[in-house]
Amino acid sequence: MSIHIQRFGLFQIELLKKSIREFYGENPKDFKSISRIVNKHHFERVHNLLKDPEVASSIVHGGSVDEEKLFIEPTILVNPPLDSEIMTEEIFGPLLPIITLKDIEESIEFINSRPKPLVIYAFTKDEAFKRKVLSETSSGGVTFNDAIIQFICDSLPFGGVGQSGFGRYHGKYSFDTFSHEKAVLYRNFFPEIGPRYPPWNAFKLLFIRLIYRYDYVGLLLLLLGLKRY
């Protein structure tokens, strides 16, 4: 699931409608440059998201479908129920639910109250708010003032966190993810460090603690009998 953060009002929604018309014309179904749903199974899956009466009543633009052509019109929904399937399942279709909040700062709390998103798209010029998004939320990735573009940037890893997935790929990250780095360690038989082995005592335990802390001065003092244990 991806989450878009933006200051939204009636004006912004009207701009979205205008952009859809500019991109795909007044009758998108007849427009050749708009993709169809990949197959009937996924057409039915996406279409079913709109069949909930409360979800259908939240549609402010679009919503028409053509099963024969596997076409679903770009659709804008405002405040569909948060427990509806469209808000709890991955959409993978031309449906854009918009949840309105009193203040953009509330979006941080909203994001953290739900499963971790694959990507957060935050549209803002506020540098302090950008820092809050980065420091106070957890997601697979974050993109400021654009959408999807990070997907084609092979110098950035793409992947999820928590319920949105594990691992990362794209470019070298794909090679690293699907490669096994075999750990190989070589050592000599000498010197053998006695404190590695039991029976344990206070000297050995302190010796090991100093080694792990890279406290070589303390280790030297211990070996010289100048450090208490």
C-alpha positions as CSV (number, residue, x, y, z in Angstrom):
1,M,0.0,0.0,0.0
2,S,1.2,3.5,-0.9
3,I,0.2,6.6,1.1
4,H,0.1,10.1,-0.4
5,I,0.3,13.1,1.9
6,Q,-0.9,16.4,0.5
7,R,-3.0,19.4,1.6
8,F,-6.3,18.6,-0.1
9,G,-9.4,20.6,-0.5
10,L,-12.2,20.9,-3.1
11,F,-9.9,22.9,-5.3
12,Q,-7.3,20.2,-5.4
13,I,-9.9,17.6,-6.1
14,E,-11.2,19.6,-9.0
15,L,-7.6,19.9,-10.3
16,L,-7.3,16.1,-10.2
17,K,-10.5,15.7,-12.2
18,K,-9.2,18.3,-14.7
19,S,-5.9,16.5,-15.0
20,I,-7.6,13.1,-15.7
21,R,-9.7,14.8,-18.5
22,E,-6.5,16.4,-19.9
23,F,-4.7,13.0,-19.9
24,Y,-7.4,10.7,-21.1
25,G,-10.2,12.9,-22.6
26,E,-13.8,13.1,-21.7
27,N,-14.4,9.4,-22.5
28,P,-11.3,7.4,-21.2
29,K,-12.8,4.1,-22.3
30,D,-12.2,5.0,-25.9
31,F,-8.8,6.4,-25.3
32,K,-6.0,4.2,-26.7
33,S,-3.2,5.3,-24.4
34,I,-4.8,4.2,-21.1
35,S,-4.0,0.7,-19.9
36,R,-6.6,-2.0,-19.2
37,I,-6.7,-4.4,-16.3
38,V,-4.4,-7.3,-17.0
39,N,-7.0,-10.1,-16.9
40,K,-10.6,-10.9,-15.9
41,H,-9.6,-12.2,-12.4
42,H,-7.9,-8.9,-11.5
43,F,-10.7,-6.9,-13.2
44,E,-13.2,-8.5,-10.9
45,R,-10.9,-8.0,-7.9
46,V,-10.6,-4.3,-8.5
47,H,-14.2,-3.9,-9.5
48,N,-15.3,-5.6,-6.2
49,L,-13.6,-2.9,-4.3
50,L,-16.2,-0.4,-5.6
51,K,-19.3,-2.6,-5.0
52,D,-19.5,-1.8,-1.3
53,P,-22.4,0.8,-1.1
54,E,-20.5,3.0,1.3
55,V,-17.4,3.0,-0.9
56,A,-19.6,3.6,-4.0
57,S,-21.2,6.6,-2.3
58,S,-17.7,8.1,-1.8
59,I,-16.9,8.3,-5.5
60,V,-16.6,11.9,-6.7
61,H,-15.2,11.1,-10.2
62,G,-15.1,8.1,-12.5
63,G,-16.3,4.7,-11.4
64,S,-17.5,3.4,-14.7
65,V,-16.4,-0.1,-15.9
66,D,-16.5,-2.2,-19.0
67,E,-16.0,-5.9,-18.3
68,E,-15.6,-6.9,-21.9
69,K,-12.7,-4.4,-22.4
70,L,-11.4,-5.0,-18.9
71,F,-11.6,-1.3,-18.4
72,I,-12.0,0.6,-15.1
73,E,-12.2,4.4,-15.3
74,P,-9.7,6.4,-13.2
75,T,-11.7,6.9,-10.1
76,I,-11.4,9.4,-7.2
77,L,-13.0,8.5,-3.8
78,V,-13.2,10.9,-0.8
79,N,-13.3,9.4,2.7
80,P,-14.3,5.8,2.0
81,P,-14.8,3.8,5.2
82,L,-11.4,3.1,6.8
83,D,-12.4,-0.5,7.4
84,S,-13.5,-1.1,3.9
85,E,-11.6,-3.5,1.6
86,I,-10.3,-0.6,-0.6
87,M,-8.6,0.8,2.5
88,T,-7.2,-2.5,3.9
89,E,-6.1,-4.3,0.8
90,E,-3.6,-3.5,-2.0
91,I,-5.5,-1.8,-4.9
92,F,-3.3,-2.2,-7.9
93,G,-5.8,-0.4,-10.0
94,P,-6.9,3.1,-11.1
95,L,-8.6,4.0,-7.8
96,L,-7.5,6.8,-5.6
97,P,-9.0,7.0,-2.1
98,I,-8.5,10.4,-0.4
99,I,-8.8,10.6,3.4
100,T,-9.2,14.1,4.6
101,L,-7.7,15.2,8.0
102,K,-8.0,18.4,9.9
103,D,-4.3,19.2,9.7
104,I,-1.5,17.8,7.6
105,E,0.4,17.1,10.8
106,E,-2.3,14.5,11.7
107,S,-1.1,12.4,8.7
108,I,1.8,11.2,10.8
109,E,-0.5,9.8,13.4
110,F,-2.8,8.3,10.7
111,I,0.1,6.5,9.0
112,N,1.4,5.1,12.2
113,S,-2.0,3.8,13.1
114,R,-2.1,1.5,10.0
115,P,0.1,-1.2,8.5
116,K,3.5,0.1,7.3
117,P,3.2,1.4,3.7
118,L,5.4,0.3,0.8
119,V,6.0,4.0,0.0
120,I,5.0,7.4,1.4
121,Y,4.6,10.1,-1.2
122,A,4.6,13.5,0.6
123,F,3.9,16.7,-1.3
124,T,5.1,19.6,0.7
125,K,7.6,22.5,0.7
126,D,7.9,22.4,4.5
127,E,11.4,21.2,5.4
128,A,10.5,20.6,9.0
129,F,7.5,18.4,8.0
130,K,9.8,16.5,5.6
131,R,12.1,15.7,8.5
132,K,9.1,14.6,10.6
133,V,7.9,12.2,7.9
134,L,11.4,10.7,7.8
135,S,12.0,10.4,11.5
136,E,8.5,9.6,12.8
137,T,7.2,7.1,10.3
138,S,8.3,3.7,9.0
139,S,7.8,2.7,5.4
140,G,9.6,0.9,2.6
141,G,10.5,4.2,1.0
142,V,9.7,7.9,0.9
143,T,9.4,10.2,-2.1
144,F,8.9,14.0,-1.8
145,N,6.9,16.0,-4.4
146,D,6.6,13.2,-6.9
147,A,5.1,9.7,-7.3
148,I,6.3,6.4,-8.8
149,I,9.5,8.1,-10.1
150,Q,11.7,6.3,-7.5
151,F,10.7,3.0,-9.0
152,I,12.8,3.6,-12.1
153,C,15.8,4.9,-10.2
154,D,18.2,2.0,-10.1
155,S,20.5,3.7,-7.7
156,L,17.8,3.5,-5.0
157,P,16.6,0.3,-3.4
158,F,13.0,-0.6,-3.7
159,G,11.3,-2.8,-1.2
160,G,9.0,-2.9,1.8
161,V,9.1,-3.2,5.5
162,G,6.8,-5.2,7.8
163,Q,3.6,-6.1,6.1
164,S,4.5,-4.3,2.9
165,G,7.3,-6.8,2.3
166,F,10.9,-7.6,3.0
167,G,14.1,-7.2,1.1
168,R,15.1,-4.7,-1.5
169,Y,15.8,-4.8,-5.2
170,H,16.6,-2.7,-8.4
171,G,20.0,-2.3,-9.9
172,K,22.9,-3.6,-7.7
173,Y,20.4,-4.1,-4.8
174,S,18.7,-6.9,-6.8
175,F,22.1,-8.6,-7.3
176,D,22.8,-8.3,-3.6
177,T,19.4,-9.5,-2.5
178,F,19.4,-12.6,-4.7
179,S,23.1,-13.4,-4.0
180,H,24.4,-15.4,-1.0
181,E,27.5,-13.8,0.6
182,K,29.4,-16.8,1.9
183,A,31.3,-16.0,5.1
184,V,34.8,-17.4,5.1
185,L,37.2,-16.9,8.1
186,Y,40.9,-18.0,8.1
187,R,42.9,-18.2,11.4
188,N,46.1,-19.8,12.6
189,F,46.5,-22.4,15.4
190,F,48.6,-19.9,17.4
191,P,48.0,-18.0,19.5
192,E,45.2,-19.8,21.3
193,I,43.3,-17.6,23.8
194,G,42.6,-19.4,27.0
195,P,39.8,-17.2,28.3
196,R,37.6,-18.5,25.3
197,Y,37.1,-21.8,27.2
198,P,35.7,-22.9,30.5
199,P,35.9,-23.1,33.4
200,W,34.8,-19.5,33.6
201,N,36.0,-17.2,36.3
202,A,36.0,-13.4,36.9
203,F,39.3,-13.0,35.2
204,K,38.2,-14.7,32.0
205,L,34.8,-12.9,31.9
206,L,36.4,-9.5,32.3
207,F,39.0,-10.5,29.6
208,I,36.2,-11.3,27.1
209,R,34.3,-8.0,28.0
210,L,37.4,-5.9,27.3
211,I,38.1,-7.7,24.0
212,Y,34.5,-7.0,22.8
213,R,34.9,-3.4,23.9
214,Y,38.2,-3.1,22.0
215,D,39.6,-1.8,25.3
216,Y,43.2,-2.7,24.7
217,V,44.5,-0.5,27.5
218,G,42.3,-2.2,30.0
219,L,43.3,-5.6,28.6
220,L,47.0,-4.8,29.0
221,L,46.4,-3.6,32.6
222,L,44.5,-6.8,33.3
223,L,47.3,-9.0,32.0
224,L,49.8,-7.0,34.0
225,G,47.7,-7.5,37.2
226,L,47.0,-3.8,37.5
227,K,43.2,-4.0,36.9
228,R,40.8,-5.5,39.4
229,Y,38.2,-8.1,38.5
